[in-house]
Each structure stands twice: as structure tokens, then as C-alpha cells.
């Protein structure tokens, strides 16, 4: 009962922080549609990352060092894997030719959808994992309990890592027939234009969805697909839904601001995808080997952090070296 009370308190504090910051973001800084400049994007990136890190200190104070280590590891993994989303967002905005001043609104509502979807995925996933343990078996004097879902997740992440390592075609995607586009066209009559920052407009007295709503739907479905990779990955870190959900949401909330920073440096982080591939394989292997050996959360945090740091530094070095030769 005491732990349930602690969880409830943590979720209440978390909820208050998220609601307050989203309202400040929406009603104060983004009351009017505008192009987000680098200075503003940097400010909000620092705010979201800083608050996410501070919340980890609260976890440490309230739940102890092991839970805090799990929180920071899940936070870093989700933040790293979500970078892939940003590059896809860039291509989506390019494809639909979304005006700069409307991009923040699209990402804001995309994040709201992600907050709901991640809660469903995480709490359902934890329950499913708890139900999927096989009876214990004896091997070389050791009792092993294999979890079917965790093993399947591990194999999937190793495959996802291998796919992520493969060279990509250098071309923008075609989102005209994506699930989000088809859904909006099926539900509403759609105007082929943007009507300021409105999701709906009236044409000849009839209600039409605008292109901005189409883009929001595409972003939502894109995040849903990426969650299939990132959510299983954090299950390797902890089975505590509060730790997983709070770290996940703090990680993705800062993506809007980070997007506007990375959009101006799209080519600078070319090698980051290889680091993400290695991280997926590492986490997948950790899941599969967990019945035999438990890799501590602190060690996972160090490994993931070093892989990311190495890839970022190498990407920046190669980019600058290439620029100097031009």
C-alpha cells in the first residue's frame, strides 16, 4: 500500500508539471503562430531536458538510487531513439510544404496524442509481460524463468537494429498515401490548401479539413510506428510503469524544441543512426539474456551514454572535415 501511495504522489506531481508547462508553452510563448527561432528552440530544449533531469533527482529522493538509475536510463534511451522521429518529421514537413510558422502547432498536438498513446502502450505492455512468464526450468543447477514477450521483444529489437544499420536511400518519403492521410480523407472533405493555422475551414458553406490536420494525422501515425521500437526497448530497463511513463514523456516532450535545432543541422548527425542501431541490438540482447544474467541499470546507462556520445562526436567531426574540404 505504501508503494502504491508513492506511485500516486509521483504521478500527481508529474501531471501538474506537464500540464503547467504545456499551458505556458501554448498560451504564453506560442499564443500566435510564428517561426520558432534557434534561440527559442534552445531555451525550450534546456527547459525540458533540465526538468526531466531534475525529476530524476526527485525519483532518487523518493524511491532510491535503483529507481533513479532506471529512470535516467529509460529517459536517455527514449530521447536517443526519438531522434529518428525528428528526421522523419523534417521529411514530412518538406513533403507537405508546411509553412515554418505552423510547424510548432503540428508538433504540439502530435505530442498530446503521443502522451495518450504511450500511456496505453506502457501500462498494457507491463501487464502483458507479467502474464507471459513460462514455468521455471532447471539448467546446470540454476532456476530460469523465461519471459515470452521479453524474448520476442529482444529478437525484434536486434532485427530493428540490423535494419537501422543498413544504408538508406537518399530521398524524401511519399506521404500522400500514408495511413494518416487516408484517415483524414476518409473522415472529411479535405481542402488542398493551408488556411492559416486552422484545422478546419468552410468552403461554399461546407466544412473541410485543412492540410494542417492531414499533417497532424501523419505525424501521429509516424509516432505510433516509432513507439513500436522505443517502447519495447525501455521494458529492458524496468517493469515499473511509473518510471517508464514519466521518463518516456519527459523525453518526448522536448522533441518539439529539439526538432527546430536539428532542422538547421540535418546533415550534421549522419552517423547517429549507427549508434542507435547498436543501442537497439544491445538492449535486445539484454532482454534475451535477462533470465541468465541481469545487466544493472547503471551499466546500461553508461553503455548507452557512451555509444551516443561517440556517435555524436564522430558525426560532428566528419561533418566539419567534409565542410573544410568544400
Sine and cosine of phi, psi and omega as CSV:
sin_phi,cos_phi,sin_psi,cos_psi,sin_omega,cos_omega
0.00,0.00,-0.60,0.80,-0.03,-1.00
-0.90,0.44,-0.65,0.76,-0.01,-1.00
-0.93,0.36,-0.60,0.80,0.05,-1.00
-0.89,0.46,-0.62,0.78,0.04,-1.00
-0.90,0.43,-0.66,0.75,0.04,-1.00
-0.88,0.47,-0.69,0.73,0.02,-1.00
-0.87,0.50,-0.71,0.71,-0.02,-1.00
-0.89,0.46,-0.68,0.73,0.02,-1.00
-0.89,0.46,-0.69,0.72,0.01,-1.00
-0.88,0.47,-0.69,0.72,-0.01,-1.00
-0.92,0.39,-0.59,0.81,0.03,-1.00
-0.91,0.41,-0.73,0.68,0.02,-1.00
-0.88,0.47,-0.70,0.72,0.03,-1.00
-0.86,0.51,-0.73,0.69,-0.03,-1.00
-0.89,0.46,-0.66,0.75,0.01,-1.00
-0.89,0.45,-0.70,0.71,0.00,-1.00
-0.87,0.49,-0.73,0.69,-0.05,-1.00
-0.91,0.42,-0.73,0.68,-0.03,-1.00
-0.88,0.47,-0.72,0.70,-0.02,-1.00
-0.88,0.48,-0.73,0.68,-0.05,-1.00
-0.92,0.39,-0.62,0.79,0.03,-1.00
-0.92,0.40,-0.63,0.78,0.03,-1.00
-0.92,0.39,-0.65,0.76,0.05,-1.00
-0.89,0.45,-0.70,0.72,0.01,-1.00
-0.87,0.49,-0.73,0.68,-0.10,-0.99
-0.98,0.22,-0.69,0.72,-0.16,-0.99
-1.00,-0.03,-0.35,0.94,-0.02,-1.00
-0.96,-0.27,-0.87,0.50,-0.10,-1.00
-0.98,0.17,-0.44,0.90,-0.08,-1.00
-0.78,-0.62,0.65,0.76,0.02,-1.00
-0.91,0.42,-0.55,0.83,0.06,-1.00
-0.89,-0.46,0.58,-0.81,0.03,-1.00
-0.90,0.43,0.74,-0.68,0.00,-1.00
-0.39,-0.92,0.31,-0.95,0.07,-1.00
-0.97,0.24,0.82,-0.57,-0.02,-1.00
-0.98,0.20,0.86,-0.52,-0.02,-1.00
-1.00,0.03,0.25,-0.97,-0.08,-1.00
-0.85,0.53,-0.67,0.74,-0.04,-1.00
-0.88,0.47,-0.70,0.72,0.01,-1.00
-0.92,0.39,-0.67,0.74,0.01,-1.00
-0.89,0.47,-0.65,0.76,0.01,-1.00
-0.91,0.42,-0.66,0.75,0.02,-1.00
-0.86,0.51,-0.76,0.65,-0.03,-1.00
-0.94,0.33,-0.51,0.86,0.08,-1.00
-0.89,0.45,-0.71,0.71,0.03,-1.00
-0.89,0.45,-0.66,0.75,0.00,-1.00
-0.88,0.48,-0.78,0.63,-0.07,-1.00
-0.92,0.38,-0.70,0.71,0.02,-1.00
-0.91,0.42,-0.68,0.73,0.00,-1.00
-0.88,0.48,-0.71,0.71,0.00,-1.00
-0.93,0.38,-0.61,0.79,0.07,-1.00
-0.87,0.49,-0.67,0.74,0.01,-1.00
-0.94,0.35,-0.64,0.77,0.03,-1.00
-0.90,0.43,-0.59,0.81,0.03,-1.00
-0.90,0.43,-0.53,0.85,0.08,-1.00
-0.89,0.46,-0.58,0.82,0.07,-1.00
-0.92,0.40,-0.59,0.81,0.08,-1.00
-0.90,0.44,-0.67,0.75,0.06,-1.00
-0.85,0.52,-0.67,0.74,0.02,-1.00
-0.88,0.48,-0.71,0.71,-0.02,-1.00
-0.93,0.37,-0.60,0.80,-0.11,-0.99
-1.00,0.00,-0.57,0.82,-0.14,-0.99
-0.86,-0.52,-0.19,0.98,0.04,-1.00
0.96,-0.27,0.14,-0.99,-0.12,-0.99
-0.93,0.37,-0.59,0.81,-0.03,-1.00
-0.91,0.42,-0.71,0.71,0.03,-1.00
-0.91,0.41,-0.62,0.79,0.02,-1.00
-0.91,0.43,-0.64,0.76,0.04,-1.00
-0.89,0.45,-0.66,0.75,0.05,-1.00
-0.89,0.45,-0.66,0.75,0.00,-1.00
-0.87,0.49,-0.77,0.63,-0.05,-1.00
-0.91,0.42,-0.60,0.80,0.03,-1.00
-0.91,0.41,-0.73,0.69,0.02,-1.00
-0.90,0.44,-0.63,0.78,0.03,-1.00
-0.87,0.50,-0.73,0.69,-0.04,-1.00
-0.93,0.37,-0.66,0.75,0.01,-1.00
-0.89,0.45,-0.73,0.68,-0.01,-1.00
-0.91,0.42,-0.66,0.75,0.03,-1.00
-0.88,0.48,-0.67,0.74,-0.02,-1.00
-0.93,0.38,-0.74,0.67,-0.04,-1.00
-0.93,0.36,-0.45,0.90,0.00,-1.00
-0.96,0.29,-0.26,0.97,0.04,-1.00
-0.86,0.51,-0.57,0.82,0.06,-1.00
-0.84,0.54,-0.61,0.79,0.05,-1.00
-0.85,0.53,-0.65,0.76,-0.08,-1.00
-0.89,0.45,-0.67,0.74,0.01,-1.00
-0.91,0.41,-0.58,0.82,0.06,-1.00
-0.94,0.34,-0.63,0.78,0.06,-1.00
-0.85,0.53,-0.66,0.75,0.03,-1.00
-0.85,0.53,-0.70,0.71,-0.01,-1.00
-0.93,0.36,-0.59,0.81,0.04,-1.00
-0.89,0.45,-0.72,0.69,0.00,-1.00
-0.91,0.43,-0.60,0.80,0.05,-1.00
-0.91,0.41,-0.68,0.73,-0.05,-1.00
-0.90,0.44,-0.70,0.71,-0.04,-1.00
-1.00,0.03,0.00,1.00,0.02,-1.00
0.79,0.61,0.76,0.65,-0.03,-1.00
-0.95,0.31,0.84,-0.55,0.05,-1.00
-0.83,0.55,0.60,-0.80,-0.07,-1.00
-0.80,0.59,-0.63,0.77,-0.11,-0.99
-0.95,0.31,-0.21,0.98,-0.01,-1.00
-0.98,-0.22,-0.14,0.99,-0.11,-0.99
-0.91,0.41,-0.60,0.80,-0.01,-1.00
-0.89,0.46,-0.65,0.76,0.00,-1.00
-0.89,0.45,-0.66,0.75,0.04,-1.00
-0.86,0.51,-0.74,0.67,-0.03,-1.00
-0.92,0.39,-0.57,0.82,0.01,-1.00
-0.87,0.49,-0.76,0.65,-0.01,-1.00
-0.95,0.30,-0.48,0.88,0.11,-0.99
-0.89,0.45,-0.65,0.76,0.02,-1.00
-0.92,0.39,-0.63,0.78,0.03,-1.00
-0.86,0.51,-0.67,0.74,0.05,-1.00
-0.90,0.43,-0.62,0.78,0.00,-1.00
-0.90,0.43,-0.59,0.81,0.01,-1.00
-0.86,0.51,-0.66,0.75,0.01,-1.00
-0.95,0.31,-0.74,0.68,-0.05,-1.00
-0.90,0.44,-0.64,0.77,-0.01,-1.00
-0.91,0.42,-0.59,0.81,0.04,-1.00
-0.88,0.47,-0.70,0.72,0.01,-1.00
-0.90,0.44,-0.74,0.67,-0.03,-1.00
-0.87,0.49,-0.73,0.68,-0.11,-0.99
-0.94,0.35,-0.76,0.65,-0.05,-1.00
-0.94,0.35,-0.58,0.82,0.07,-1.00
-0.94,0.35,-0.66,0.75,-0.02,-1.00
-0.89,0.45,-0.69,0.73,0.03,-1.00
-0.88,0.48,-0.68,0.73,0.02,-1.00
-0.90,0.44,-0.65,0.76,0.00,-1.00
-0.91,0.42,-0.65,0.76,0.01,-1.00
-0.89,0.45,-0.66,0.75,0.00,-1.00
-0.88,0.47,-0.47,0.88,-0.05,-1.00
-1.00,-0.02,-0.08,1.00,-0.17,-0.99
-0.94,-0.35,0.36,0.93,0.09,-1.00
-0.98,0.20,0.71,-0.70,0.09,-1.00
-0.99,0.13,0.35,-0.94,0.07,-1.00
-0.84,0.54,0.55,-0.83,-0.03,-1.00
-0.88,0.47,0.61,-0.79,0.05,-1.00
-0.82,-0.57,0.50,-0.87,-0.01,-1.00
-0.99,-0.15,0.84,-0.55,0.06,-1.00
-0.73,-0.69,0.88,-0.47,0.01,-1.00
0.79,0.62,0.66,0.75,0.05,-1.00
0.99,0.17,0.04,1.00,0.01,-1.00
-0.94,-0.35,0.67,-0.74,0.05,-1.00
-1.00,-0.01,0.86,-0.52,-0.04,-1.00
-0.90,-0.44,0.68,-0.73,0.10,-1.00
-0.87,-0.49,0.95,-0.31,-0.03,-1.00
-1.00,0.03,0.72,-0.69,0.04,-1.00
-0.98,-0.21,0.86,-0.51,-0.09,-1.00
-0.89,0.45,-0.73,0.68,-0.05,-1.00
-0.91,0.42,-0.70,0.71,0.00,-1.00
-0.89,0.46,-0.62,0.78,0.02,-1.00
-0.91,0.41,-0.70,0.72,0.03,-1.00
-0.90,0.43,-0.66,0.75,0.07,-1.00
-0.87,0.50,-0.68,0.73,0.00,-1.00
-0.88,0.48,-0.71,0.70,0.03,-1.00
-0.89,0.45,-0.65,0.76,0.01,-1.00
-0.90,0.45,-0.66,0.75,-0.02,-1.00
-0.93,0.37,-0.58,0.81,0.07,-1.00
-0.90,0.43,-0.67,0.74,0.06,-1.00
-0.90,0.43,-0.67,0.74,0.01,-1.00
-0.89,0.46,-0.61,0.79,0.05,-1.00
-0.90,0.43,-0.67,0.74,0.03,-1.00
-0.89,0.45,-0.67,0.74,0.02,-1.00
-0.91,0.42,-0.64,0.77,-0.02,-1.00
-0.91,0.41,-0.45,0.89,-0.01,-1.00
-0.96,0.28,-0.41,0.91,-0.09,-1.00
-0.93,0.37,0.54,-0.84,0.02,-1.00
-0.87,0.49,0.61,-0.79,0.03,-1.00
-0.98,-0.20,0.47,-0.88,0.11,-0.99
-0.96,0.27,0.72,-0.69,-0.04,-1.00
-0.99,0.15,0.96,0.29,0.05,-1.00
-0.43,-0.90,0.49,-0.87,0.02,-1.00
-0.96,0.27,0.50,-0.86,-0.02,-1.00
-0.97,0.24,0.29,-0.96,0.07,-1.00
-0.96,-0.28,0.94,-0.35,-0.08,-1.00
-0.97,-0.24,0.23,0.97,-0.03,-1.00
-0.95,0.32,-0.32,0.95,-0.01,-1.00
-0.84,-0.54,0.38,0.92,0.01,-1.00
-0.95,0.32,0.23,-0.97,-0.03,-1.00
-0.87,0.49,-0.65,0.76,0.01,-1.00
-0.89,0.45,-0.68,0.73,0.01,-1.00
-0.90,0.44,-0.71,0.70,-0.02,-1.00
-0.91,0.42,-0.60,0.80,-0.01,-1.00
-0.89,0.46,-0.74,0.67,-0.03,-1.00
-0.91,0.42,-0.65,0.76,0.01,-1.00
-0.92,0.39,-0.45,0.89,0.02,-1.00
-0.98,0.20,-0.54,0.84,-0.06,-1.00
-1.00,0.08,-0.53,0.85,-0.12,-0.99
-0.68,-0.73,0.33,-0.94,0.29,-0.96
-0.96,0.26,0.69,-0.72,-0.14,-0.99
-0.89,-0.46,0.78,-0.62,0.12,-0.99
-0.98,0.20,0.66,-0.76,0.00,-1.00
-0.98,0.20,0.11,0.99,-0.10,-1.00
-0.84,-0.54,0.22,-0.97,0.18,-0.98
-1.00,-0.02,0.68,-0.73,0.02,-1.00
-0.88,-0.48,0.99,0.17,-0.15,-0.99
0.81,0.58,-0.72,-0.69,-0.01,-1.00
-0.96,-0.27,0.46,0.89,-0.02,-1.00
-1.00,0.06,0.56,-0.83,0.09,-1.00
-1.00,0.05,-0.38,0.92,0.01,-1.00
-0.71,-0.70,0.44,-0.90,0.06,-1.00
-0.52,-0.85,0.19,-0.98,0.05,-1.00
-0.91,-0.40,0.79,-0.61,0.04,-1.00
-0.84,-0.55,0.87,-0.50,-0.07,-1.00
0.81,0.58,0.62,0.79,0.06,-1.00
0.99,0.16,-0.02,1.00,-0.03,-1.00
-0.94,-0.34,0.60,-0.80,-0.03,-1.00
-0.97,0.24,0.77,-0.64,0.04,-1.00
-0.79,-0.62,0.59,-0.81,0.19,-0.98
-0.97,0.23,0.52,-0.86,0.03,-1.00
-0.99,-0.12,0.13,-0.99,0.04,-1.00
-0.89,0.45,-0.43,0.90,-0.01,-1.00
-0.91,0.42,-0.62,0.78,0.05,-1.00
-0.92,0.39,-0.60,0.80,0.06,-1.00
-0.87,0.50,-0.70,0.72,-0.02,-1.00
-0.91,0.42,-0.65,0.76,0.05,-1.00
-0.86,0.51,-0.69,0.72,0.00,-1.00
-0.89,0.46,-0.65,0.76,0.02,-1.00
-0.90,0.43,-0.67,0.74,0.03,-1.00
-0.89,0.46,-0.66,0.75,0.00,-1.00
-0.88,0.47,-0.72,0.69,-0.01,-1.00
-0.93,0.37,-0.55,0.84,0.06,-1.00
-0.89,0.45,-0.70,0.71,0.03,-1.00
-0.90,0.43,-0.59,0.81,0.03,-1.00
-0.88,0.48,-0.67,0.74,0.02,-1.00
-0.92,0.39,-0.64,0.77,0.00,-1.00
-0.94,0.33,-0.48,0.87,0.04,-1.00
-0.90,0.44,-0.43,0.90,0.04,-1.00
-0.89,0.46,-0.51,0.86,0.08,-1.00
-0.99,0.12,-0.77,0.64,-0.19,-0.98
-0.96,0.26,-0.60,0.80,-0.03,-1.00
-0.91,0.42,-0.75,0.66,0.08,-1.00
-0.84,0.54,-0.55,0.84,-0.04,-1.00
-0.89,0.46,-0.64,0.77,-0.05,-1.00
-0.98,0.22,-0.28,0.96,0.08,-1.00
-0.91,0.40,-0.32,0.95,0.06,-1.00
-0.96,0.27,-0.27,0.96,-0.08,-1.00
-1.00,-0.03,-0.67,0.74,-0.10,-0.99
-0.38,-0.93,0.37,-0.93,0.13,-0.99
-0.93,-0.36,0.24,0.97,0.01,-1.00
-1.00,-0.05,0.93,-0.36,-0.07,-1.00
-0.88,0.47,-0.50,0.86,0.01,-1.00
-0.92,0.39,-0.72,0.69,0.04,-1.00
-0.87,0.48,-0.72,0.70,-0.06,-1.00
-0.92,0.38,-0.68,0.74,-0.07,-1.00
-0.95,0.32,-0.73,0.69,-0.03,-1.00
-0.90,0.44,-0.69,0.73,0.00,-1.00
-0.91,0.41,-0.63,0.78,-0.02,-1.00
-0.90,0.43,-0.72,0.69,-0.06,-1.00
-0.94,0.35,-0.66,0.75,0.05,-1.00
-0.88,0.47,-0.56,0.83,0.01,-1.00
-0.93,0.36,-0.68,0.73,-0.08,-1.00
-0.99,0.13,-0.38,0.92,0.00,-1.00
-0.91,0.42,-0.52,0.86,0.00,-1.00
-0.99,0.15,-0.01,1.00,-0.07,-1.00
-0.94,0.35,-0.51,0.86,-0.01,-1.00
-0.87,0.49,-0.76,0.65,0.00,-1.00
-0.92,0.39,-0.65,0.76,-0.01,-1.00
-0.90,0.44,-0.54,0.84,0.04,-1.00
-0.83,0.55,-0.73,0.69,-0.07,-1.00
-0.94,0.34,-0.38,0.92,0.11,-0.99
-0.97,0.24,-0.71,0.70,-0.07,-1.00
-0.97,0.25,-0.44,0.90,-0.02,-1.00
-0.87,0.50,-0.49,0.87,0.01,-1.00
-1.00,0.03,-0.08,1.00,0.00,-1.00
-0.72,-0.70,0.70,0.71,-0.12,-0.99
-0.84,0.54,-0.63,0.77,-0.10,-0.99
-1.00,0.01,-0.07,1.00,-0.11,-0.99
-0.97,0.22,-0.38,0.93,-0.11,-0.99
-0.92,-0.40,0.68,0.73,-0.07,-1.00
-0.85,0.53,-0.62,0.78,-0.11,-0.99
-1.00,0.03,0.00,1.00,0.00,-1.00
-0.90,0.44,-0.55,0.84,0.00,-1.00
-0.86,0.50,-0.53,0.85,0.02,-1.00
-0.95,0.31,-0.58,0.81,0.09,-1.00
-0.91,0.42,-0.66,0.75,0.04,-1.00
-0.89,0.45,-0.59,0.81,0.04,-1.00
-0.89,0.46,-0.69,0.72,0.02,-1.00
-0.90,0.43,-0.64,0.77,0.02,-1.00
-0.89,0.46,-0.69,0.73,0.02,-1.00
-0.88,0.48,-0.68,0.74,0.01,-1.00
-0.91,0.42,-0.68,0.73,0.02,-1.00
-0.86,0.51,-0.73,0.69,-0.03,-1.00
-0.93,0.38,-0.64,0.77,0.05,-1.00
-0.87,0.49,-0.69,0.73,0.03,-1.00
-0.90,0.43,-0.62,0.79,0.03,-1.00
-0.88,0.48,-0.65,0.76,0.02,-1.00
-0.89,0.45,-0.72,0.69,-0.06,-1.00
-0.92,0.39,-0.61,0.79,-0.07,-1.00
-1.00,0.07,-0.10,1.00,-0.10,-1.00
-0.83,0.55,-0.56,0.83,0.06,-1.00
-0.92,0.40,-0.44,0.90,-0.02,-1.00
-1.00,-0.03,-0.65,0.76,-0.05,-1.00
-0.49,-0.87,0.77,-0.64,0.02,-1.00
-1.00,-0.07,0.90,-0.44,0.07,-1.00
-0.99,0.16,0.86,-0.51,-0.05,-1.00
-0.86,0.52,0.50,-0.86,-0.01,-1.00
-0.88,0.47,-0.59,0.80,0.01,-1.00
-0.89,0.46,-0.65,0.76,0.02,-1.00
-0.92,0.39,-0.66,0.75,0.05,-1.00
-0.87,0.50,-0.67,0.74,0.01,-1.00
-0.88,0.48,-0.69,0.72,0.00,-1.00
-0.91,0.42,-0.71,0.70,-0.02,-1.00
-0.88,0.48,-0.76,0.64,-0.02,-1.00
-0.89,0.47,-0.69,0.72,0.00,-1.00
-0.88,0.47,-0.68,0.73,-0.01,-1.00
-0.92,0.38,-0.63,0.78,0.02,-1.00
-0.89,0.46,-0.72,0.69,0.00,-1.00
-0.89,0.45,-0.72,0.70,-0.02,-1.00
-0.88,0.48,-0.69,0.72,-0.01,-1.00
-0.89,0.46,-0.68,0.73,-0.03,-1.00
-0.93,0.36,-0.63,0.78,0.01,-1.00
-0.91,0.42,-0.73,0.69,0.00,-1.00
-0.89,0.45,-0.66,0.75,0.00,-1.00
-0.92,0.40,-0.65,0.76,0.03,-1.00
-0.88,0.48,-0.73,0.68,-0.01,-1.00
-0.90,0.43,-0.67,0.75,0.01,-1.00
-0.88,0.48,-0.72,0.69,-0.01,-1.00
-0.92,0.40,-0.62,0.79,0.00,-1.00
-0.90,0.43,-0.73,0.69,0.00,-1.00
-0.91,0.41,-0.61,0.79,0.02,-1.00
-0.90,0.43,-0.64,0.77,0.03,-1.00
-0.92,0.39,-0.68,0.74,0.00,-1.00
-0.89,0.45,-0.59,0.81,-0.04,-1.00
-0.93,0.36,-0.35,0.94,-0.02,-1.00
-1.00,0.00,-0.17,0.98,-0.02,-1.00
-0.99,0.13,0.00,0.00,0.00,0.00
